[in-house]
Amino acid sequence: MLNNLSKETPIPFIGTVIEFEDQKEQVTGQGWGWRYKVAIMNDYSSSKVDIKDSEIEYAIALLPCTAGSGGANRGQSVRIAQGDVVYGHKIGGKRGVSIILGIFGRTEFIKYGGGRFDAKSGFFGKMQPKNLQGREEKGESSGNNVSRPLNTGSGSDKTQKKEPPSQDQIRQVEDIAKKENSFGSGTGQSITGGRTLNERDIRGYIASGVSEEEILRIQASVGDTPYANQFDPDF
């Protein structure tokens, strides 16, 4: 970067996250921060002869304020996968720093291919299909999220009290969390690093009638430390 960041107009870009095999050091915990190698359209050709995927530059994922920075143990995961299409800005001109600002959700009509800019399955290494969703890989309004207990009164029926999660559901959440946390990303963090269960999750368990002992057991099983005040009335 030759110029001051403020002197250059940010350059928007769209790109594809290359396969994790070509950025294995970063995604297995030997790198730093939330960085991903992104093949930016127009910056890179589709030919891997011109430049290898492993030589593509990293882009830094910008976190929303609600995700936390990790300070005071407040942090959430960045869930970018190989083959994802991302949107961002280059700060500091053409030779500046690439910042990922958002991600395009996958749909049921996604087509996979072997080219640099083609979509690819997000499964990699130990992160393999889970028992709740199988090989489903989509993020759209038709729904794809793993169910977790919600706060009393949440959802369309504000008067409905949610039933406590079954032991089966709790075990499935634990199993998913353990598999996700088997990867490293950055310094001491996993691909889905930080905390597995956030404050909303804990409030949901409490509102659903899960005992304090059971909540502590679940947190321990997925590698989370309890929040200091998680059982206080105003948590």
C-alpha positions as CSV (number, residue, x, y, z in Angstrom):
1,M,0.0,0.0,0.0
2,L,1.8,3.2,-1.2
3,N,-0.8,5.8,-0.2
4,N,-2.6,6.8,3.0
5,L,-5.9,4.8,3.2
6,S,-8.0,8.0,3.4
7,K,-6.7,9.2,0.0
8,E,-8.0,6.2,-2.0
9,T,-11.6,5.5,-2.8
10,P,-12.7,2.0,-1.6
11,I,-13.1,-0.4,-4.5
12,P,-16.1,-2.8,-4.2
13,F,-15.5,-6.5,-5.1
14,I,-17.2,-9.8,-5.4
15,G,-15.1,-13.0,-5.0
16,T,-15.2,-16.7,-4.2
17,V,-13.5,-18.2,-1.1
18,I,-11.0,-20.7,-2.4
19,E,-10.8,-24.3,-1.1
20,F,-9.5,-24.6,2.5
21,E,-6.9,-27.1,1.3
22,D,-5.1,-24.1,-0.2
23,Q,-5.3,-22.0,3.0
24,K,-4.9,-24.9,5.4
25,E,-2.5,-23.1,7.7
26,Q,-5.0,-20.4,8.4
27,V,-8.1,-22.5,8.9
28,T,-6.3,-25.1,11.1
29,G,-5.3,-22.5,13.7
30,Q,-1.8,-21.6,12.7
31,G,-2.7,-18.1,11.3
32,W,-4.3,-15.1,12.9
33,G,-7.6,-13.3,12.9
34,W,-10.6,-14.1,10.6
35,R,-8.9,-14.2,7.2
36,Y,-9.8,-16.1,4.0
37,K,-8.2,-16.3,0.6
38,V,-10.7,-14.8,-1.8
39,A,-10.4,-15.1,-5.6
40,I,-11.7,-11.6,-6.5
41,M,-13.4,-11.4,-9.8
42,N,-11.6,-9.2,-12.3
43,D,-8.4,-9.2,-10.2
44,Y,-7.8,-12.9,-10.8
45,S,-8.4,-15.0,-14.0
46,S,-10.1,-18.3,-13.9
47,S,-6.9,-20.0,-15.0
48,K,-4.8,-21.6,-12.2
49,V,-1.8,-21.5,-14.5
50,D,-1.5,-17.7,-14.1
51,I,-1.5,-18.0,-10.3
52,K,-2.1,-20.9,-8.0
53,D,-4.9,-20.8,-5.5
54,S,-2.4,-21.1,-2.7
55,E,-0.8,-17.8,-3.8
56,I,-4.1,-15.8,-3.7
57,E,-4.1,-13.0,-1.1
58,Y,-6.1,-13.1,2.1
59,A,-9.1,-10.9,2.8
60,I,-10.1,-9.9,6.3
61,A,-13.6,-10.5,7.5
62,L,-15.1,-7.4,9.2
63,L,-17.2,-8.3,12.2
64,P,-20.5,-6.7,13.1
65,C,-20.7,-4.8,16.4
66,T,-23.1,-7.4,17.7
67,A,-20.6,-10.2,17.2
68,G,-18.1,-8.7,19.6
69,S,-14.3,-8.5,19.2
70,G,-13.4,-11.2,21.7
71,G,-12.8,-8.6,24.4
72,A,-14.2,-9.5,27.8
73,N,-15.0,-13.0,26.4
74,R,-17.6,-11.5,24.1
75,G,-17.3,-13.0,20.6
76,Q,-19.2,-14.9,18.0
77,S,-18.2,-17.1,15.1
78,V,-17.4,-16.2,11.5
79,R,-19.1,-18.9,9.5
80,I,-17.5,-18.5,6.0
81,A,-16.9,-21.7,4.2
82,Q,-14.9,-22.7,1.1
83,G,-16.8,-21.9,-2.1
84,D,-18.8,-19.1,-0.6
85,V,-19.3,-15.9,-2.6
86,V,-18.5,-12.8,-0.6
87,Y,-18.8,-9.0,-1.1
88,G,-16.4,-6.5,0.2
89,H,-14.2,-3.4,-0.4
90,K,-10.5,-2.9,-1.1
91,I,-9.3,-0.2,1.2
92,G,-6.3,1.8,0.0
93,G,-6.7,1.3,-3.7
94,K,-5.9,-1.6,-6.0
95,R,-3.0,-2.7,-3.9
96,G,-4.9,-2.1,-0.6
97,V,-6.4,-4.4,2.0
98,S,-9.4,-6.5,1.0
99,I,-12.2,-6.4,3.6
100,I,-15.1,-8.9,3.5
101,L,-18.3,-7.1,4.4
102,G,-20.9,-9.7,3.6
103,I,-21.7,-13.1,2.2
104,F,-24.3,-14.3,-0.4
105,G,-26.5,-17.1,0.9
106,R,-26.6,-20.4,-0.9
107,T,-29.9,-21.6,-2.5
108,E,-31.3,-25.0,-3.3
109,F,-30.4,-24.4,-7.0
110,I,-26.7,-24.1,-6.4
111,K,-24.5,-25.8,-8.9
112,Y,-21.0,-27.0,-8.0
113,G,-18.0,-27.0,-10.2
114,G,-14.2,-27.4,-10.2
115,G,-13.3,-23.9,-11.6
116,R,-11.8,-21.2,-9.4
117,F,-15.0,-19.1,-9.3
118,D,-17.4,-22.1,-9.2
119,A,-19.4,-22.8,-6.0
120,K,-18.0,-25.7,-3.9
121,S,-19.2,-27.7,-1.0
122,G,-18.4,-26.2,2.3
123,F,-17.5,-29.5,3.9
124,F,-13.8,-29.9,4.7
125,G,-11.7,-32.2,6.8
126,K,-13.6,-33.1,10.0
127,M,-16.4,-30.8,9.3
128,Q,-18.7,-33.3,7.6
129,P,-22.5,-33.7,7.2
130,K,-24.4,-33.7,10.5
131,N,-27.2,-35.9,11.5
132,L,-29.8,-33.0,11.6
133,Q,-29.2,-31.6,8.1
134,G,-27.4,-34.2,6.1
135,R,-25.6,-32.7,3.1
136,E,-28.0,-29.7,3.0
137,E,-26.0,-26.5,2.2
138,K,-28.3,-23.6,1.7
139,G,-29.1,-20.3,3.5
140,E,-32.3,-18.8,2.3
141,S,-35.8,-17.9,3.5
142,S,-37.1,-21.5,3.1
143,G,-35.0,-22.3,6.2
144,N,-31.9,-24.3,7.0
145,N,-31.0,-23.5,10.6
146,V,-30.5,-26.0,13.4
147,S,-33.2,-25.5,16.1
148,R,-32.2,-24.2,19.4
149,P,-34.4,-23.4,22.4
150,L,-35.9,-19.9,22.2
151,N,-36.9,-17.4,24.8
152,T,-40.5,-17.7,26.2
153,G,-42.8,-15.7,24.1
154,S,-40.6,-15.7,21.0
155,G,-41.8,-16.7,17.6
156,S,-45.2,-15.7,16.0
157,D,-47.3,-16.7,19.1
158,K,-46.1,-14.4,21.9
159,T,-48.3,-16.2,24.4
160,Q,-46.9,-19.7,23.7
161,K,-44.5,-21.1,26.3
162,K,-41.8,-23.1,24.7
163,E,-41.3,-26.7,25.7
164,P,-37.9,-27.6,27.2
165,P,-35.5,-29.2,24.7
166,S,-35.4,-33.0,24.9
167,Q,-32.1,-34.8,25.8
168,D,-31.9,-35.9,22.2
169,Q,-32.0,-32.3,20.9
170,I,-29.4,-31.2,23.5
171,R,-27.1,-34.1,22.5
172,Q,-27.5,-33.1,18.8
173,V,-26.5,-29.5,19.5
174,E,-23.5,-30.7,21.5
175,D,-22.4,-33.0,18.7
176,I,-22.6,-30.3,16.1
177,A,-20.7,-27.9,18.3
178,K,-17.9,-30.4,19.0
179,K,-17.5,-31.1,15.3
180,E,-17.4,-27.4,14.4
181,N,-14.8,-26.7,17.1
182,S,-12.5,-29.4,15.8
183,F,-11.0,-26.8,13.4
184,G,-8.7,-24.0,14.2
185,S,-8.8,-20.5,12.8
186,G,-6.6,-17.6,13.9
187,T,-4.9,-17.8,17.2
188,G,-6.5,-20.4,19.4
189,Q,-9.9,-20.2,17.7
190,S,-11.8,-22.6,15.5
191,I,-13.5,-21.9,12.2
192,T,-16.6,-21.4,14.2
193,G,-14.5,-20.1,17.1
194,G,-15.2,-17.9,20.1
195,R,-18.2,-19.2,22.0
196,T,-20.4,-21.9,20.7
197,L,-23.4,-20.8,22.8
198,N,-24.0,-17.1,23.1
199,E,-26.0,-15.1,25.7
200,R,-29.3,-15.6,23.7
201,D,-28.8,-19.3,23.7
202,I,-28.3,-19.4,27.5
203,R,-31.3,-17.2,28.1
204,G,-33.3,-19.6,25.8
205,Y,-32.2,-22.6,27.9
206,I,-33.2,-20.9,31.1
207,A,-36.6,-19.8,29.8
208,S,-37.2,-23.3,28.5
209,G,-36.8,-24.8,32.0
210,V,-33.3,-26.4,31.6
211,S,-31.7,-26.7,35.0
212,E,-28.5,-24.7,35.9
213,E,-26.6,-27.9,36.3
214,E,-27.6,-29.1,32.8
215,I,-26.7,-25.7,31.3
216,L,-23.2,-25.9,32.9
217,R,-22.8,-29.4,31.7
218,I,-23.7,-28.4,28.1
219,Q,-21.3,-25.5,28.2
220,A,-18.5,-27.6,29.4
221,S,-19.1,-30.3,26.8
222,V,-18.7,-27.8,23.9
223,G,-15.7,-26.0,25.5
224,D,-17.5,-22.8,26.7
225,T,-16.9,-21.1,30.0
226,P,-20.0,-19.9,31.9
227,Y,-20.9,-16.2,31.8
228,A,-20.2,-14.6,35.1
229,N,-23.8,-13.6,35.6
230,Q,-25.7,-16.0,33.5
231,F,-28.0,-17.1,36.3
232,D,-28.8,-13.6,37.5
233,P,-32.4,-12.5,37.0
234,D,-31.3,-9.6,34.7
235,F,-29.0,-11.6,32.5
